[in-house]
């Protein structure tokens, strides 16, 4: 592991399906983004595809990936990403969770799911980045935000915290054009994050325009709440390294805090 102790940003990225690995454009954007950031000592990944209570830490050694998708061509089930485990990071996360009085458990056989390994394969294709996955603690915004706050000290320790999801995620609305509700929701969340409006972010289910269409379910959205919790200071700069839509209704907007 690198000895870098650069203060790291916290990011939220739109991770895409396994077919993201066929998009040279998206692969290039994610790799360029990773190269523009300080190289982390390790990555702590929080994916939309693992929601478990109490919060759980995945494997601290290299184990098989979790192919948590169905009906795809066989080649997507042959993808590998043997990233090193991150036992030191796991020990630090346990300490932070204990300090925050957050119940947790270890799940040593649980490998990286596609919300984790697909973007990691784009950003760190050599599979040489120690990576630990942590589950979402449910979908209640304040609980997710508080978990992000508990993890905030990792920024000063060279750890890159990644929330992986999609800010809009209505698969039934995929098409060739972007619905008005998708654009409005995308603009709304960009404004809320830019202004660091925590109240609006935590109350997004009531305040966001078109939320019932943008998010029939909420697991893909809440990782951005955790990411914001890890950088609660409104003075920290925010940027959107990747924007635009795919499939009409899915915003590719990704966020960097710091």
C-alpha positions in Angstrom: 0.0 0.0 0.0 1.2 3.5 -0.8 2.3 5.7 2.1 0.3 8.7 0.7 -1.5 10.7 3.3 -3.0 13.3 1.0 -6.3 14.7 2.1 -8.7 12.8 -0.1 -11.9 13.9 -1.7 -15.1 11.9 -1.3 -16.9 10.9 -4.5 -20.2 9.6 -5.7 -20.3 8.0 -9.0 -22.9 6.6 -11.4 -21.7 3.0 -11.7 -23.7 1.7 -14.6 -24.5 -2.0 -15.4 -21.8 -4.5 -16.2 -22.2 -3.3 -19.8 -20.4 -0.1 -18.7 -17.3 -2.1 -19.4 -18.2 -2.0 -23.1 -18.3 1.8 -23.1 -14.9 3.2 -23.9 -16.2 6.7 -23.3 -17.3 6.0 -19.8 -14.3 3.9 -19.0 -12.1 6.8 -20.2 -14.0 9.3 -18.1 -13.7 7.3 -14.9 -10.0 6.6 -15.5 -9.3 10.3 -16.2 -11.2 11.2 -13.0 -9.2 8.7 -10.9 -5.9 10.0 -12.4 -6.8 13.6 -11.6 -7.2 12.7 -7.9 -4.4 11.9 -5.4 -3.7 8.2 -5.4 -5.4 6.8 -2.3 -3.9 4.3 0.1 -7.1 2.3 -0.2 -10.7 2.6 -1.2 -13.8 2.3 1.0 -16.7 1.4 -1.3 -20.4 1.8 -0.5 -22.6 0.4 -3.3 -26.3 0.6 -3.9 -26.3 -3.1 -4.2 -25.5 -4.0 -0.6 -27.9 -2.9 2.1 -27.6 -4.8 5.3 -28.3 -4.1 8.9 -26.3 -4.0 11.1 -23.8 -2.4 8.8 -21.4 -5.0 7.5 -17.8 -5.0 6.3 -17.0 -7.2 3.4 -14.0 -9.4 2.8 -10.6 -8.2 3.9 -8.9 -10.5 1.5 -9.4 -11.2 -2.2 -12.5 -13.4 -2.7 -14.7 -14.1 -5.7 -16.8 -11.2 -7.0 -20.6 -11.1 -6.5 -22.3 -11.2 -9.9 -25.6 -9.7 -8.6 -27.3 -9.3 -12.0 -29.4 -11.6 -14.2 -29.9 -12.4 -17.8 -26.7 -10.9 -19.1 -24.4 -12.6 -21.7 -22.1 -15.2 -20.1 -19.0 -13.1 -20.6 -20.1 -10.6 -17.9 -20.0 -13.5 -15.4 -16.4 -14.1 -16.4 -15.1 -10.7 -15.4 -12.5 -10.7 -12.6 -11.1 -7.9 -10.4 -8.7 -9.4 -7.8 -8.1 -6.3 -5.8 -6.1 -6.7 -2.7 -8.0 -6.8 0.6 -7.7 -3.9 3.0 -7.5 -5.4 6.6 -5.9 -2.3 8.0 -8.7 -0.1 6.6 -11.2 -2.6 8.0 -9.7 -2.3 11.5 -9.9 1.5 11.2 -13.5 1.4 10.1 -14.4 -0.8 13.0 -12.8 1.6 15.4 -14.8 4.5 13.8 -18.0 2.6 14.0 -17.5 1.7 17.6 -16.7 5.4 18.4 -20.0 6.3 16.7 -21.8 3.6 18.7 -22.9 2.0 15.4 -23.5 -1.7 15.4 -21.6 -3.7 12.8 -20.6 -7.1 11.7 -18.0 -8.7 9.5 -18.9 -10.7 6.4 -15.6 -12.2 5.4 -16.9 -14.2 2.4 -18.7 -11.3 0.8 -16.9 -10.1 -2.4 -17.3 -6.9 -4.3 -20.6 -6.5 -6.2 -21.0 -4.9 -9.6 -21.6 -1.5 -8.1 -18.1 -1.8 -6.7 -16.0 -3.7 -9.1 -17.3 -2.3 -12.4 -16.2 1.3 -11.6 -13.1 0.1 -9.8 -12.1 -1.8 -13.0 -12.4 1.4 -14.9 -10.6 3.6 -12.4 -7.9 1.3 -11.2 -7.6 -1.3 -14.0 -4.4 -2.9 -12.6 -6.5 -4.2 -9.6 -3.7 -3.1 -7.3 -5.8 -0.8 -5.1 -6.8 -2.3 -1.7 -10.5 -2.2 -1.6 -13.0 -2.7 1.2 -16.8 -2.7 0.7 -19.1 -1.5 3.5 -22.9 -2.1 3.4 -25.5 0.6 3.4 -27.1 0.8 6.9 -30.6 0.9 5.4 -32.2 3.6 3.3 -33.3 6.2 6.0 -31.5 9.4 5.0 -30.4 10.5 8.4 -28.9 7.1 9.3 -27.0 7.0 6.0 -25.8 10.6 6.5 -24.6 9.9 10.1 -22.6 6.9 8.8 -20.9 9.2 6.4 -20.1 11.6 9.2 -18.6 8.7 11.2 -16.3 7.8 8.3 -15.2 11.4 7.7 -11.7 11.0 9.4 -10.7 8.6 6.7 -10.2 11.6 4.3 -7.2 12.7 6.4 -5.7 9.2 6.2 -5.4 8.8 2.5 -8.6 6.8 2.0 -10.9 7.4 -0.9 -14.6 7.0 0.1 -16.8 6.1 -2.9 -20.5 6.1 -2.9 -21.7 4.2 -5.9 -25.3 4.4 -7.3 -27.4 6.5 -9.7 -29.0 9.8 -8.9 -32.0 8.8 -11.0 -32.8 5.1 -11.4 -36.1 4.3 -13.2 -35.3 1.4 -15.4 -38.8 1.2 -16.8 -38.4 4.7 -18.2 -35.3 4.0 -20.3 -35.7 5.3 -23.8 -34.2 7.6 -26.4 -35.2 10.9 -24.8 -34.8 12.5 -21.4 -38.2 13.0 -19.6 -38.7 16.4 -18.0 -38.9 14.9 -14.5 -35.4 13.4 -15.0 -33.9 16.7 -16.0 -35.7 18.5 -13.2 -34.6 16.0 -10.6 -31.0 16.1 -11.9 -30.9 19.9 -11.8 -32.5 19.9 -8.3 -29.9 17.6 -6.8 -27.0 19.5 -8.4 -28.3 22.7 -6.9 -28.8 21.1 -3.4 -25.4 19.7 -3.4 -23.7 22.8 -4.7 -25.4 24.9 -1.9 -24.7 22.2 0.7 -28.3 22.2 1.7 -28.3 19.3 4.1 -31.9 19.8 5.2 -33.2 19.5 1.6 -30.9 16.6 0.9 -32.2 14.6 3.9 -35.8 15.5 3.0 -35.4 14.7 -0.7 -38.4 12.4 -0.8 -40.7 15.3 0.0 -38.9 18.1 -1.7 -37.3 16.8 -4.9 -39.4 17.4 -8.1 -40.4 14.1 -9.8 -38.9 12.0 -7.1 -41.6 9.3 -7.5 -40.6 8.9 -11.1 -36.8 9.4 -10.7 -36.6 6.9 -7.8 -39.2 4.2 -7.7 -36.7 2.7 -5.1 -34.1 4.6 -3.2 -31.0 2.4 -2.8 -29.2 4.0 -5.8 -29.6 7.5 -4.5 -28.7 7.3 -0.8 -24.9 6.6 -1.4 -24.7 10.3 -2.3 -26.1 11.2 1.1 -23.3 9.1 2.8 -20.7 10.8 0.6 -22.0 14.2 1.6 -22.0 13.2 5.3 -18.3 12.4 5.0 -17.7 16.0 3.8 -20.3 18.0 5.7 -18.3 21.3 5.6 -20.1 23.6 3.2 -16.8 25.3 2.3 -15.4 22.2 0.7 -15.6 22.7 -3.1 -17.8 20.5 -5.2 -17.6 19.5 -8.8 -19.4 17.2 -11.3 -16.7 15.4 -13.3 -19.3 13.4 -15.3 -22.7 14.6 -16.4 -25.3 13.9 -19.0 -27.8 11.1 -19.4 -27.8 7.5 -20.6 -30.8 5.6 -21.7 -32.8 8.8 -21.6 -33.8 8.8 -18.0 -30.6 7.8 -16.1 -28.4 10.8 -15.1 -24.7 10.1 -15.3 -24.0 12.9 -12.9 -21.2 12.1 -10.6 -19.9 14.2 -7.8 -16.6 15.1 -6.2 -16.5 16.7 -2.7 -13.2 18.3 -2.1 
